[in-house]
Amino acid sequence: MSRIKAVLVVISCLSGTSAISMPACDVVAALQRIHFAQERLVEAPQRMLASRDRVVLRQGLKSLSPANISYGLGSQINAEQRNLIFQVLDGSQMFLGALDDNNIQLALDIRKNPTNQRRAERVLDILPKFECHTGVQGENGGTSRSASGLTDGFTGEAIAKQLPWLGLVLAIVSGVLWLAIPRIRKKMVTRKQRARRFPLNQSVKYIYKQDIYGGKVVDISCYGLKLQHNTSSASVGDIIDIWMLGDWQKGTVTWSNDVYCGLQFKFPLLVSDIRTLRMYSKNGKAA
């Protein structure tokens, strides 16, 4: 039994998940793990599909439910900061979804999106105000419970004695991954292809070949849109910049006729961005 418990403690330490409500310290640690796991994955895209950082990212996202964030951070953050954290988690979920679809290029585009990067940096600026103390000595000389969930009984020496068993567990997990990865790579339908499209009918300004035109977005998804344009000369491969969400969104023409054309965004939008655009459209506001 002690061997099994030691293995479970190590796995719990690596994943950092918790089935109960998380204190602020654990929420902060999970957000930091999610951020740095994505940074390491982007630095080595050739290892994205088999990297342990991908497992860390998945476990971190699974642990950070809205209820856990609200319980952990509570009144220490305002509504704007809470919404910012949810947007960053939304982008991280899209990043992981692209990896699950074996679409490394899309994952890189999502992570390198300037808007997503600015949001991630702002969240990191918020986090330092939450101080997390681990391994603090108590009044009676004992050591208090750390944020990782390890108890006093499981020291480094105790876990080291179980390394042969841990090695066996890791070997089994590696074997399963070795068999599963080829199946993942056979998936040809990407999230981009089956993304849900939403009707919009929103008037917009766009730049085509250095001239500004007026048009209308007929429908939109996180990865592209259908534009009713005034430039019949637009052809496949041309670049069009559309003013939306307070910035110029760059898109590439994927198909075109005399009235409409399809654009694929260089940087995918978040689901929350789509909700904002639909709200503007219903209220008659500019995109």
C-alpha positions in Angstrom: 0.0 0.0 0.0 2.8 2.4 0.8 4.3 1.9 -2.6 1.0 2.7 -4.3 0.6 5.8 -2.1 4.1 7.0 -2.9 3.4 6.7 -6.7 0.1 8.5 -6.3 1.8 11.3 -4.4 4.4 11.8 -7.1 1.7 11.8 -9.8 -0.3 14.3 -7.8 2.8 16.5 -7.4 3.4 16.4 -11.2 -0.2 17.1 -12.2 -1.0 19.6 -9.4 -4.7 18.8 -9.6 -7.2 18.8 -6.7 -10.7 17.5 -6.5 -11.8 20.0 -3.9 -12.0 23.8 -3.9 -8.5 25.3 -4.3 -7.0 28.0 -2.1 -5.5 31.1 -3.8 -2.0 29.6 -3.6 -3.0 26.5 -5.6 -4.9 28.6 -8.2 -1.8 30.8 -8.7 0.5 27.8 -9.0 -1.9 26.2 -11.6 -2.0 29.4 -13.7 1.7 29.6 -13.7 2.1 25.9 -14.7 -0.3 26.4 -17.6 1.6 29.5 -18.8 5.1 28.1 -18.6 4.0 24.7 -20.0 2.8 26.5 -23.2 6.0 28.6 -23.4 8.1 25.4 -23.3 5.9 23.7 -25.9 6.2 26.7 -28.3 10.0 26.7 -27.8 10.2 23.1 -29.0 7.3 22.5 -31.5 8.8 19.3 -32.8 8.1 17.7 -29.4 4.6 19.1 -28.9 2.7 15.9 -29.4 4.7 13.8 -27.0 5.9 16.4 -24.4 5.1 16.0 -20.7 4.3 19.7 -20.7 1.2 18.8 -22.7 0.0 16.6 -19.8 0.8 19.4 -17.3 -1.2 21.8 -19.4 -4.2 19.5 -19.6 -4.2 18.8 -15.9 -3.8 22.4 -15.0 -6.8 23.4 -17.2 -8.9 20.6 -15.7 -8.2 21.8 -12.2 -9.1 25.4 -12.8 -12.9 25.4 -13.0 -14.7 28.8 -12.6 -15.8 27.7 -9.1 -12.2 26.9 -8.0 -11.0 30.3 -9.3 -13.9 32.2 -7.6 -13.3 30.2 -4.3 -9.5 30.6 -4.4 -9.2 34.2 -5.4 -12.6 35.5 -4.2 -12.8 39.2 -3.6 -9.0 39.6 -4.1 -9.6 40.2 -7.8 -12.2 42.4 -9.5 -14.6 41.4 -12.3 -12.3 42.7 -15.0 -9.4 40.6 -13.7 -11.5 37.5 -13.3 -12.7 37.9 -16.9 -9.1 38.4 -18.0 -8.1 35.1 -16.4 -11.0 33.3 -18.0 -10.0 34.7 -21.4 -6.4 33.4 -20.9 -7.8 30.0 -19.9 -10.0 30.1 -23.0 -7.0 30.7 -25.2 -5.0 27.9 -23.4 -7.9 25.5 -24.0 -7.9 26.4 -27.8 -4.1 25.8 -27.8 -4.6 22.4 -26.3 -7.4 21.6 -28.7 -5.2 22.4 -31.6 -2.6 19.9 -30.3 -5.3 17.3 -29.8 -6.2 17.8 -33.5 -2.5 17.3 -34.4 -2.4 20.8 -35.8 0.9 22.2 -34.5 0.8 25.3 -36.8 -2.6 26.3 -35.5 -1.4 25.9 -31.9 1.6 28.1 -32.6 -0.7 30.8 -34.2 -3.0 30.8 -31.1 -0.1 31.1 -28.6 1.7 33.8 -30.7 -1.4 35.9 -31.2 -0.4 39.4 -29.9 -3.8 39.8 -28.1 -3.4 36.4 -26.3 0.2 37.3 -25.3 -0.8 40.6 -23.9 -3.6 39.0 -21.8 -1.2 36.3 -20.5 1.3 39.0 -19.5 -1.4 40.9 -17.7 -2.4 37.8 -15.7 1.2 37.2 -14.7 1.4 40.8 -13.5 -1.7 40.1 -11.3 -0.4 36.9 -9.7 2.6 38.1 -7.6 0.3 39.8 -5.1 -0.8 36.4 -3.9 1.9 35.1 -1.6 2.1 31.3 -1.2 4.3 29.9 1.6 5.2 26.2 1.4 7.1 24.2 3.9 6.7 26.8 6.7 7.8 25.6 10.1 5.0 25.6 12.6 5.1 26.6 16.3 5.8 23.1 17.4 8.7 22.6 15.1 6.6 20.6 12.5 6.2 21.5 8.8 2.9 22.7 7.6 1.1 21.2 4.5 2.5 22.6 1.3 0.5 23.9 -1.6 1.4 20.8 -3.7 -0.6 18.6 -1.4 2.4 16.5 0.0 2.1 15.5 3.6 4.9 15.2 6.1 5.0 11.4 5.9 6.3 11.4 2.3 9.8 12.7 2.3 12.2 12.6 -0.6 13.9 9.5 0.9 10.6 7.6 1.2 9.7 8.3 -2.4 13.3 7.4 -3.5 12.8 3.9 -2.1 9.9 3.4 -4.4 11.7 4.5 -7.6 11.7 0.9 -9.2 7.9 0.9 -8.9 7.7 4.4 -10.2 9.9 3.5 -13.2 7.5 0.6 -14.0 4.5 2.9 -13.9 6.3 5.5 -16.2 7.3 2.6 -18.6 3.6 1.5 -18.9 2.5 5.1 -19.5 5.2 5.6 -22.1 4.1 2.4 -23.9 0.5 3.5 -24.0 1.5 6.9 -25.4 3.7 5.2 -28.0 0.7 3.2 -29.2 -1.7 6.2 -29.0 0.3 8.8 -30.9 0.1 7.2 -34.4 -3.7 7.0 -34.0 -3.8 10.7 -33.1 -1.8 11.6 -36.1 -4.3 9.8 -38.4 -7.0 12.4 -37.5 -7.5 14.5 -40.7 -10.4 16.6 -39.6 -9.1 19.6 -37.7 -10.9 21.8 -35.2 -10.6 24.6 -37.8 -12.6 22.6 -40.4 -15.5 21.8 -38.0 -15.5 25.1 -36.1 -19.1 26.4 -35.5 -20.0 29.5 -37.5 -22.2 32.2 -36.1 -24.4 34.7 -38.2 -23.3 38.3 -37.6 -24.4 40.7 -40.3 -22.0 43.4 -38.9 -20.8 46.3 -41.0 -17.0 46.7 -40.9 -14.1 48.7 -42.4 -11.4 46.8 -44.1 -8.1 47.5 -45.9 -7.4 45.9 -49.2 -4.2 46.8 -51.2 -3.7 50.0 -49.0 -7.3 51.3 -49.7 -10.1 51.4 -47.1 -13.5 50.0 -48.0 -16.8 49.3 -46.2 -18.2 45.8 -46.1 -20.3 43.4 -44.0 -19.3 40.3 -42.1 -22.0 37.7 -42.9 -20.9 35.0 -40.5 -17.8 34.3 -38.3 -16.0 31.6 -36.4 -12.8 31.6 -34.3 -10.8 30.9 -37.4 -12.3 33.0 -40.2 -15.3 34.8 -41.6 -17.5 35.4 -44.7 -17.2 39.0 -45.9 -19.6 40.8 -48.3 -17.1 43.1 -50.0 -16.9 45.9 -52.5 -13.7 44.7 -54.2 -14.5 42.1 -56.9 -10.8 41.9 -57.8 -10.0 40.1 -54.5 -8.4 36.8 -55.2 -7.2 33.7 -53.3 -4.1 34.4 -51.2 -4.6 38.2 -50.9 -4.3 39.8 -47.5 -7.2 41.8 -46.0 -7.1 43.7 -42.7 -10.5 44.0 -40.9 -11.2 46.5 -38.1 -12.7 44.5 -35.2 -12.3 44.4 -31.4 -10.4 47.7 -31.4 -7.6 46.3 -33.7 -6.8 45.3 -37.3 -7.4 41.6 -37.7 -5.3 40.2 -40.5 -6.9 37.5 -42.8 -6.0 35.6 -46.0 -8.6 35.2 -48.8 -9.4 31.5 -49.2 -12.1 31.8 -51.8 -13.8 34.8 -53.5 -16.6 35.7 -56.0 -18.1 39.0 -57.1 -20.1 39.5 -53.9 -18.5 37.5 -51.1 -15.1 36.1 -50.0 -13.9 33.9 -47.3 -11.1 34.9 -44.9 -8.9 32.8 -42.7 -7.5 34.7 -39.7 -3.8 34.8 -39.2 -4.4 34.6 -35.4 -7.6 32.8 -34.3 -10.1 34.7 -32.2 -11.2 33.5 -28.7 -14.8 32.3 -28.1 -15.2 35.3 -25.8 -14.3 37.5 -28.7 -17.0 36.0 -30.8 -19.5 36.6 -28.0 -18.4 40.2 -27.8 -18.9 40.7 -31.6 -22.3 39.1 -31.5 -23.3 41.4 -28.6 -22.2 44.4 -30.6 -24.1 43.3 -33.6 -27.4 42.9 -31.6 -26.9 46.3 -30.0 -26.1 48.0 -33.4 -22.6 49.0 -32.3 -19.5 49.0 -34.5 -17.2 46.0 -34.4 
